[in-house]
């Protein structure tokens, strides 16, 4: 299951400069600037973007200011803004905590996050700040299959035409969403500038490799 979050920054950047968010999740570019999420300018000096992320995971990222000449300014938290910002997404069920930033660090540009109401994994909010129960549709739990060559890929499958690396990345995202939906703790961490690892219940997840070999992959209690 996924939730859509809205990121809002307050910044008066220079003319022609852009504000982006680049991080460990595929929708944030997997630390590739060319694939980062671009924030759009809004009235009042606001920069905002809506990004789809798996429910119940921790995602790391930084804010980037891209100047006209292409130079990049990376902004995080902590000393010299060198540390990654950590975002914990909603579990996507009634009564669950909304998406939030982890830690008490001062965020660049007064960055804020909220779940987009009506998105698949966004908790329904009642007057006074409570959450109304939200029933997850049966189709919310991803399945992991490899599409047959030459056939149309049904929803929830990993396209056959992907490279093995792309198939594994797509499978990892679907498995992470399924694990989060089942109540497991899921964390995205960056292993290199181009590689993101998925951890479930504190352990490395080897089920993706097993699934890619055609072996059964089981999500059970304890990871």
C-alpha positions in Angstrom: 0.0 0.0 0.0 1.1 3.5 -0.7 0.4 6.9 0.7 0.7 10.3 -1.0 2.5 12.9 1.1 2.7 16.6 0.4 6.0 18.3 1.1 6.0 22.1 1.5 9.1 24.3 1.8 9.2 28.1 2.4 12.1 29.5 0.4 12.8 32.7 -1.6 15.4 31.1 -3.9 17.1 33.1 -6.7 15.5 33.7 -10.1 15.8 30.6 -12.2 16.7 28.3 -9.3 14.8 25.1 -8.7 14.0 23.2 -5.4 14.1 19.4 -5.5 13.9 16.5 -3.0 16.3 13.6 -3.6 16.4 10.5 -1.5 16.4 6.8 -0.9 12.9 6.0 -2.3 12.4 5.5 -6.1 9.8 8.3 -6.2 12.6 10.6 -4.8 15.1 9.5 -7.4 17.0 6.8 -5.4 19.7 9.5 -4.9 19.8 10.3 -8.6 19.4 14.0 -9.0 18.0 13.7 -12.6 15.1 11.6 -11.2 14.5 13.6 -8.0 11.1 15.0 -7.2 10.7 18.6 -8.3 8.9 21.1 -6.0 6.6 23.6 -7.7 6.4 27.3 -6.8 3.2 28.5 -5.2 1.9 31.8 -4.1 3.4 33.1 -0.8 7.0 31.8 -1.5 6.0 28.2 -1.1 7.5 25.2 -2.9 5.5 22.0 -2.8 5.3 18.5 -4.3 3.1 15.5 -3.8 5.0 12.2 -3.7 3.8 8.6 -3.5 5.7 6.5 -0.9 5.1 3.0 0.6 3.2 3.0 3.9 5.1 2.4 7.1 8.6 3.0 6.0 11.4 5.4 6.8 12.8 7.3 3.9 16.0 9.4 3.9 16.4 12.5 1.7 17.9 15.9 1.3 16.5 19.1 -0.2 18.4 20.4 -3.2 18.6 23.9 -4.6 19.7 23.7 -8.3 21.1 27.0 -9.6 20.8 28.2 -13.2 24.3 27.0 -14.1 23.5 23.5 -12.8 25.4 23.8 -9.4 23.7 21.9 -6.6 23.3 22.9 -3.0 22.4 19.9 -0.7 20.5 20.8 2.5 19.9 18.3 5.2 19.8 18.5 9.0 22.4 18.6 11.8 25.9 20.1 11.7 26.5 21.9 8.4 23.1 20.4 7.3 25.1 17.3 6.3 22.8 14.6 7.7 19.8 13.1 5.9 16.3 14.1 6.7 14.3 11.0 7.9 10.6 10.8 7.0 8.4 8.1 8.5 5.3 7.4 6.5 1.8 6.6 7.8 0.9 2.9 8.2 -2.2 3.6 6.1 -4.9 2.4 8.5 -7.4 3.9 10.8 -6.0 5.3 14.1 -2.4 5.1 12.8 0.0 8.0 13.2 0.3 10.3 10.2 3.5 10.7 8.2 6.1 12.7 10.2 9.7 13.7 10.3 11.9 11.7 12.7 14.0 13.7 15.2 14.0 17.3 16.5 16.4 18.9 14.1 15.6 22.2 12.4 14.5 21.4 8.9 15.7 23.4 5.8 13.2 26.0 4.6 10.8 25.1 7.4 10.0 21.9 5.6 6.6 20.4 6.4 4.8 17.1 5.5 1.2 15.9 5.6 -0.7 13.0 4.1 -2.9 13.9 1.1 -6.4 13.3 2.1 -8.1 10.7 -0.1 -4.9 9.0 -1.2 -4.8 5.2 -0.8 -2.9 5.1 2.5 -3.8 8.4 4.1 -5.6 8.2 7.4 -9.0 9.9 7.5 -8.9 12.8 9.9 -11.8 13.7 12.2 -12.5 17.1 13.9 -10.1 17.4 16.8 -7.3 15.6 15.1 -8.5 12.0 15.6 -8.5 9.4 12.9 -11.5 7.5 11.5 -11.2 3.8 10.6 -10.1 3.2 7.0 -10.7 -0.2 5.5 -7.9 -1.2 3.2 -9.1 -2.7 -0.1 -8.2 -6.3 -0.8 -6.2 -5.1 -3.8 -4.0 -3.0 -1.5 -1.6 -5.9 -0.8 0.8 -6.2 -3.7 1.5 -9.6 -5.3 4.9 -10.5 -6.8 4.9 -12.3 -10.2 6.9 -12.2 -13.4 4.9 -11.3 -16.5 5.1 -13.8 -19.4 7.1 -12.5 -22.4 4.8 -11.1 -25.1 1.7 -11.0 -22.8 0.2 -8.0 -21.2 1.5 -7.5 -17.7 -1.5 -7.6 -15.2 -1.5 -5.2 -12.3 0.9 -6.0 -9.5 3.5 -7.9 -11.6 7.1 -7.1 -12.4 7.4 -6.4 -16.2 9.4 -9.1 -18.0 11.2 -6.5 -20.1 12.9 -5.0 -17.1 16.5 -5.9 -16.5 17.2 -8.2 -13.5 18.3 -5.2 -11.5 15.1 -3.2 -12.3 13.0 -6.3 -11.6 14.7 -6.7 -8.2 14.2 -3.0 -7.3 10.5 -3.2 -8.3 10.0 -6.4 -6.4 11.6 -4.8 -3.3 9.2 -1.9 -3.4 6.2 -4.2 -3.6 7.4 -6.5 -0.9 8.1 -3.5 1.4 4.6 -2.3 0.9 3.1 -5.7 1.6 5.3 -6.1 4.8 4.3 -2.6 6.0 0.6 -3.4 5.3 1.0 -6.5 7.5 2.4 -4.4 10.4 6.1 -5.1 9.9 8.7 -2.3 10.4 10.2 -1.4 7.0 13.1 1.0 6.5 14.8 2.3 3.3 18.5 3.0 3.7 21.1 4.0 1.2 24.0 1.6 0.6 25.6 3.6 -2.2 24.8 6.7 -4.2 22.7 4.5 -6.6 21.5 1.6 -4.4 18.8 1.5 -1.8 18.4 -1.4 0.6 15.1 -2.5 2.2 15.2 -3.7 5.8 12.2 -5.5 7.4 12.0 -5.9 11.1 15.7 -5.0 11.4 17.0 -7.7 9.1 18.1 -7.6 5.5 15.4 -8.9 3.2 16.5 -11.8 1.0 13.1 -12.7 -0.1 13.4 -10.6 -3.2 16.3 -12.7 -4.6 14.4 -15.8 -3.8 11.3 -14.5 -5.6 13.4 -13.6 -8.7 14.6 -17.2 -8.8 11.0 -18.4 -8.8 11.1 -19.6 -5.2 8.2 -18.9 -2.9 8.4 -15.8 -0.8 6.4 -15.7 2.4 5.6 -12.7 4.6 5.0 -14.1 8.0 5.2 -12.9 11.6 8.7 -11.7 12.6 9.8 -10.8 9.0 
